[in-house]
Every structure is written in structure tokens, then in C-alpha cells.
């Protein structure tokens, strides 16, 4: 197996004698390639994150070093013929007659067709790519010891735990006084104000009366969780685990890939065991703004919440056999 960086497309080509596939890191800066030396590449990614790509002993490793203290998302595209299997820490895929496996370390991931979103949970994280026909995977793999999570960890769910649920409200103002209208359970997002009163600015009155708002408008979101997931946060802190996912319309009946926005902690209520966050996003009227095509319609939201599901495994020993 070998790795080549195409300088023009800025994609990595990974190939062996019979098959090949591409990896394209979409979350790259303009000065993507900082340096290279034989089979080592040093890369610059968004949000001051750096990536070291190393090829050694028939193993390709992508190592990330992020500077921000909260969760960092990296989007990559992977070409393959067939998705064979996947679990929490690995992804096996096929190209031609060959099978490859990606093993993740300190990374949570989600895959949608050829797009993989990596959530970098720690300052240092990585993933390795193995050609399963070469024997490098068996040589490099080390059996991990069993780790039991404590039930005090809010992001660990077992059969006795309460699954976190989020309620998302959308508002015209940062004080959460004027809510957006709701139709069939979905918020109607528009640059036209939802309501006006005697204190409304003249511009808002004109937008409301004419039904034609400005080119853009910031919508504010109040997010309530039915449990306290991050008890150590103070008001104004950015959540290190949670992010608001915003799905913009893409035509009449489809949506685009989610946009991730920071969630800021507001408060918690230990009596009722709930926590409150806030976020915001600037929407545009139908048209093209900042190289993004906006379409009138409903917006869809959910919360990215990394969870570990833990099941109990009962054991019984029959000592009478001894």
C-alpha cells in the first residue's frame, strides 16, 4: 500500500497493486499543505487544527491536533465500493476485491454515503487505515482491556438511565420574548418578524406589513434538556459535548447536510433536573449568499449529543464442575 497527495485536487490517493481509493479532507484551510517529506504530510485544517499524515509499515495514519477546548468536527470524503461493517470505533469497507478497515482513536464518527464527519473529542486524536490483506492490522492490533463506565457519567446510558431529550424553541430576539410561529410542529423561519407591537422599530413594522423582510435575520434558539449533562459548566460557557444541528432546505422535499453551531450553557435546575442552553444562526432569504443557495421553507433542528450505551452482561459460575 502507498499514499500520494494530488497537489491539484488536494486529495490523497491510497493504492496497492490492484485497487485504489481517495480521501478528501473537506475541512481544510487555503494553505492546506504546510510541509511534506517522503510519506509524511503536515496539513492545516479549519479552526487552527493541524493534521499529520504518516505512512509506515503499510499503515496510513491521520493524527489530529486541535487547539479549541470544545468538540471539533472534520468532514472527509472517502471513495469505496461497499460498506462492509461499522461499529463505534471502526469502519470496514471494500474497494474492488480488497477490504480495508479504519480504526478510530478518540474520535466519534458518522457516515452518510461517501461523507464521514469526525468528531474530535480530545486535543489529540487519530485514525489508522489498514489493508486487511497485508497482515498489518493483526500485527498492529492490541487487545484492549475491558473498561466499565460508572453510572455517574451522564453521557453513559444503561437500562436504568434516562435518555437525554431536547426541546428547541426559536425566537426573534436574544431575550427569548418573541417566539417564531410553528406549523405542524415545525418552526417557520423567515426574515419577516413574527410579531410587532407599539415598541417595534419602524423597519420591523414595514417588514411585517409588507411581508418582505431584509436579506438576512438572526434567529435565536433556547434549548432545554430533560437532564443535567454538564454540571461543571458556568453561565456563558460553550458546551464541549453538545452542538445544535441545523438542516437548511435543499429544494422542495430535501434538506442539506447539517450545519453545526455552538451551544452556550445558560443555567440548570437541580430540583427538576433540567438544563438550558442557547444558540443562534443567521438565515437568508431565498437566493445565493456567501456561496450558499438558500431556499424558502421549514428548517429542521436536532442536537448532537455523544452517548455511550452500556449493557450489563450477567455471569454465572458452576463450581460443581470442578
C-alpha positions as CSV (number, residue, x, y, z in Angstrom):
1,X,0.0,0.0,0.0
2,X,1.2,3.5,-0.8
3,X,-0.1,7.1,-0.3
4,X,0.1,10.0,-2.8
5,X,-1.1,13.6,-2.4
6,X,-2.5,15.1,-5.6
7,X,-1.4,18.7,-5.4
8,X,-4.0,20.0,-7.8
9,X,-7.1,18.4,-6.3
10,X,-5.6,18.2,-2.8
11,X,-6.9,14.7,-2.4
12,X,-5.0,11.7,-1.0
13,X,-4.7,8.6,-3.3
14,X,-4.2,5.4,-1.4
15,X,-3.4,2.4,-3.6
16,X,-2.0,-1.1,-3.6
17,X,-1.2,-3.4,-6.5
18,X,-4.8,-3.8,-7.7
19,X,-7.0,-1.2,-6.1
20,X,-7.1,2.4,-5.1
21,X,-9.3,4.9,-3.3
22,X,-9.3,8.6,-2.5
23,X,-9.6,10.5,0.8
24,X,-10.5,14.2,0.6
25,X,-10.4,16.3,3.7
26,X,-13.0,19.0,3.2
27,X,-12.3,21.0,6.4
28,X,-9.1,22.4,5.0
29,X,-7.5,25.8,5.1
30,X,-6.4,27.6,1.9
31,X,-2.7,26.8,2.9
32,X,-3.6,23.2,3.2
33,X,-0.2,21.6,2.8
34,X,2.3,23.0,5.2
35,X,5.1,20.6,4.5
36,X,5.9,17.1,3.2
37,X,8.8,14.7,3.5
38,X,8.5,11.4,1.6
39,X,5.5,9.7,3.1
40,X,4.8,12.3,5.8
41,X,2.4,15.2,5.2
42,X,1.8,18.1,7.6
43,X,-1.6,19.8,7.0
44,X,-3.6,22.9,8.1
45,X,-7.3,22.5,8.8
46,X,-10.1,24.7,10.0
47,X,-10.2,26.2,13.5
48,X,-6.4,26.1,13.9
49,X,-6.4,22.3,13.8
50,X,-3.4,20.5,12.4
51,X,-3.1,17.1,10.8
52,X,-0.1,14.8,10.4
53,X,-0.4,12.1,7.8
54,X,2.1,9.3,8.1
55,X,2.6,6.1,6.0
56,X,4.7,3.4,7.7
57,X,4.7,-0.4,7.8
58,X,1.8,-0.5,5.4
59,X,-0.4,1.6,7.7
60,X,-1.8,5.1,6.9
61,X,-2.3,7.2,10.0
62,X,-4.1,10.6,10.2
63,X,-3.3,12.3,13.5
64,X,-5.1,15.5,14.6
65,X,-4.0,18.2,17.0
66,X,-6.9,20.6,17.8
67,X,-6.4,23.8,19.8
68,X,-10.0,24.6,20.7
69,X,-11.2,23.2,24.0
70,X,-14.6,22.0,22.7
71,X,-15.7,19.4,20.2
72,X,-14.2,19.9,16.7
73,X,-15.8,18.4,13.6
74,X,-13.8,17.4,10.5
75,X,-15.5,16.3,7.3
76,X,-13.9,14.0,4.8
77,X,-15.0,12.2,1.7
78,X,-14.0,8.5,1.1
79,X,-14.4,6.7,-2.1
80,X,-15.2,3.0,-1.8
81,X,-17.3,0.3,-3.5
82,X,-19.1,-1.3,-0.5
83,X,-19.5,-0.6,3.2
84,X,-18.9,-4.0,4.9
85,X,-19.4,-3.2,8.6
86,X,-19.1,-0.5,11.2
87,X,-19.1,-0.1,14.9
88,X,-18.3,2.6,17.4
89,X,-14.5,2.6,16.8
90,X,-14.0,1.1,13.4
91,X,-15.3,1.1,9.8
92,X,-14.6,-1.6,7.3
93,X,-15.1,-1.0,3.6
94,X,-14.3,-2.7,0.3
95,X,-12.7,-1.5,-2.9
96,X,-12.7,-4.0,-5.7
97,X,-11.7,-7.3,-4.3
98,X,-9.8,-5.8,-1.3
99,X,-11.0,-5.0,2.1
100,X,-9.8,-2.1,4.3
101,X,-10.5,-1.1,7.9
102,X,-10.3,2.4,9.6
103,X,-9.7,2.3,13.3
104,X,-10.6,5.5,15.3
105,X,-8.9,6.7,18.5
106,X,-10.6,9.5,20.5
107,X,-12.9,10.1,17.5
108,X,-16.6,9.7,17.2
109,X,-17.9,9.5,13.6
110,X,-21.0,9.3,11.5
111,X,-21.1,8.3,7.8
112,X,-23.6,9.2,5.1
113,X,-22.8,7.6,1.8
114,X,-19.2,8.8,1.0
115,X,-19.2,11.6,3.6
116,X,-17.7,11.0,7.0
117,X,-18.0,13.5,9.9
118,X,-15.3,13.1,12.5
119,X,-15.9,14.5,16.0
120,X,-12.5,15.1,17.6
121,X,-13.2,14.6,21.3
122,X,-9.7,15.2,22.7
123,X,-6.8,17.5,21.9
124,X,-5.0,14.6,20.2
125,X,-6.9,12.0,18.2
126,X,-6.2,9.9,15.1
127,X,-7.4,7.2,12.8
128,X,-5.5,4.4,11.0
129,X,-6.2,2.7,7.7
130,X,-5.2,-0.9,7.2
131,X,-5.3,-3.2,4.2
132,X,-6.7,-6.3,5.6
133,X,-4.9,-8.5,3.1
134,X,-1.5,-7.3,4.1
135,X,-1.5,-8.6,7.7
136,X,-0.6,-5.1,9.1
137,X,-3.9,-4.9,11.0
138,X,-3.2,-8.1,13.0
139,X,0.4,-7.0,13.7
140,X,-0.6,-3.6,14.9
141,X,-3.8,-4.5,16.8
142,X,-3.5,-4.8,20.5
143,X,-6.4,-6.2,22.6
144,X,-8.0,-3.6,24.8
145,X,-8.8,-4.3,28.4
146,X,-12.4,-4.1,29.4
147,X,-13.5,-0.7,30.7
148,X,-16.7,-0.3,32.8
149,X,-18.1,3.1,32.9
150,X,-19.6,4.4,36.1
151,X,-23.3,5.3,36.2
152,X,-22.5,8.8,37.4
153,X,-21.3,9.6,33.9
154,X,-24.2,11.5,32.3
155,X,-23.2,10.5,28.7
156,X,-23.3,6.8,29.6
157,X,-26.7,5.2,29.2
158,X,-27.7,1.8,30.6
159,X,-31.1,0.1,31.1
160,X,-31.8,2.1,34.2
161,X,-30.7,5.5,32.8
162,X,-32.9,8.3,31.4
163,X,-32.2,9.1,27.7
164,X,-31.5,12.8,27.2
165,X,-34.2,14.6,25.3
166,X,-34.1,18.2,24.0
167,X,-36.8,20.8,23.3
168,X,-35.8,23.5,20.9
169,X,-37.5,26.9,20.7
170,X,-36.8,29.5,18.1
171,X,-37.1,33.3,18.8
172,X,-36.7,36.6,17.0
173,X,-34.8,38.1,19.9
174,X,-31.9,37.2,22.2
175,X,-34.1,37.6,25.3
176,X,-36.5,34.8,24.1
177,X,-39.6,37.0,24.3
178,X,-40.9,36.8,20.7
179,X,-41.2,33.1,19.5
180,X,-41.3,32.2,15.9
181,X,-44.6,30.7,14.6
182,X,-45.0,26.9,14.4
183,X,-46.8,25.0,11.7
184,X,-47.4,21.2,12.0
185,X,-44.7,21.1,14.8
186,X,-42.0,22.8,12.7
187,X,-40.8,26.4,13.2
188,X,-41.5,28.8,10.4
189,X,-38.1,30.6,9.9
190,X,-38.3,33.8,7.9
191,X,-36.6,37.2,7.8
192,X,-40.1,38.7,8.3
193,X,-40.7,39.4,12.1
194,X,-43.1,37.0,13.8
195,X,-44.9,39.8,15.7
196,X,-44.9,43.6,16.1
197,X,-46.1,45.9,18.9
198,X,-46.0,49.6,19.8
199,X,-42.4,49.3,20.7
200,X,-41.3,47.7,17.4
201,X,-38.8,49.6,15.2
202,X,-40.2,51.2,12.1
203,X,-38.2,48.8,9.9
204,X,-39.8,45.8,11.6
205,X,-43.3,47.3,11.2
206,X,-42.6,47.8,7.4
207,X,-41.3,44.2,7.0
208,X,-44.3,42.8,8.9
209,X,-46.9,44.8,6.9
210,X,-45.3,44.1,3.5
211,X,-44.4,40.5,4.3
212,X,-41.0,41.2,2.7
213,X,-38.1,41.1,5.2
214,X,-34.4,42.0,4.9
215,X,-31.9,39.8,3.2
216,X,-30.8,38.2,6.5
217,X,-32.0,37.7,10.0
218,X,-30.5,36.1,13.1
219,X,-32.8,33.6,14.8
220,X,-32.1,32.7,18.5
221,X,-32.7,29.2,20.0
222,X,-33.5,28.2,23.5
223,X,-32.6,24.5,24.1
224,X,-34.0,22.7,27.2
225,X,-32.6,19.3,28.1
226,X,-34.5,16.9,30.5
227,X,-31.4,16.2,32.4
228,X,-28.2,17.9,33.6
229,X,-25.5,16.6,31.3
230,X,-22.7,19.1,32.2
231,X,-22.9,20.1,35.8
232,X,-19.5,21.8,35.9
233,X,-20.4,24.5,33.3
234,X,-21.0,28.1,34.3
235,X,-23.3,30.5,32.5
236,X,-21.8,31.6,29.2
237,X,-19.5,28.6,28.8
238,X,-19.5,26.8,25.4
239,X,-20.5,23.2,25.7
240,X,-17.7,20.8,24.9
241,X,-20.1,18.0,24.0
242,X,-23.3,19.4,22.6
243,X,-23.9,21.2,19.3
244,X,-27.0,22.4,17.6
245,X,-27.5,20.8,14.1
246,X,-29.4,23.0,11.6
247,X,-30.7,21.5,8.4
248,X,-31.4,24.0,5.6
249,X,-33.9,23.2,2.8
250,X,-32.5,21.9,-0.4
251,X,-35.3,22.0,-2.9
252,X,-39.0,21.2,-2.2
253,X,-38.6,18.0,-0.2
254,X,-35.0,17.5,0.8
255,X,-32.5,19.1,3.2
256,X,-28.8,19.8,3.0
257,X,-26.2,18.3,5.3
258,X,-26.4,19.7,8.9
259,X,-24.6,22.9,9.9
260,X,-23.2,22.6,13.4
261,X,-23.4,25.6,15.8
262,X,-22.0,26.0,19.3
263,X,-24.4,25.6,22.2
264,X,-23.8,28.0,25.1
265,X,-24.8,27.0,28.7
266,X,-27.4,29.2,30.3
267,X,-28.4,27.6,33.6
268,X,-29.6,24.3,35.2
269,X,-32.3,23.4,37.7
270,X,-31.2,20.8,40.1
271,X,-34.7,20.5,41.6
272,X,-36.3,19.5,38.4
273,X,-33.1,18.1,36.8
274,X,-33.2,20.2,33.6
275,X,-30.5,22.3,31.9
276,X,-30.9,25.2,29.5
277,X,-28.6,26.2,26.6
278,X,-28.8,28.8,23.8
279,X,-27.6,29.2,20.3
280,X,-28.2,31.3,17.2
281,X,-27.9,31.2,13.4
282,X,-28.2,33.8,10.7
283,X,-30.7,32.8,7.9
284,X,-31.1,34.4,4.5
285,X,-33.9,34.9,2.1
286,X,-34.2,32.7,-0.9
287,X,-31.2,33.3,-3.1
288,X,-27.5,32.9,-3.1
289,X,-25.5,34.4,-0.2
290,X,-21.8,33.7,0.7
291,X,-21.7,30.9,-1.9
292,X,-24.7,29.2,-0.3
293,X,-28.1,28.7,-2.0
294,X,-30.9,29.4,0.4
295,X,-34.5,28.1,-0.3
296,X,-37.7,29.2,1.4
297,X,-39.2,26.5,3.6
298,X,-39.1,24.9,7.0
299,X,-35.8,24.4,8.9
300,X,-35.1,21.3,10.9
301,X,-33.1,21.0,14.0
302,X,-31.6,18.5,16.4
303,X,-28.8,18.3,19.0
304,X,-25.6,16.4,18.5
305,X,-25.2,14.5,21.8
306,X,-22.4,11.8,22.0
307,X,-23.7,8.9,24.1
308,X,-22.2,5.6,25.2
309,X,-24.8,2.8,25.6
310,X,-23.7,0.2,28.1
311,X,-25.5,-3.1,28.7
312,X,-25.0,-5.4,31.7
313,X,-23.7,-8.8,31.0
314,X,-24.7,-11.4,33.6
315,X,-22.3,-14.2,34.5
316,X,-22.9,-17.4,36.4
317,X,-20.2,-19.8,37.5
318,X,-21.0,-23.5,38.2
319,X,-18.3,-24.6,40.6
320,X,-19.7,-28.1,40.9
321,X,-17.9,-29.0,37.7
322,X,-14.5,-28.7,39.4
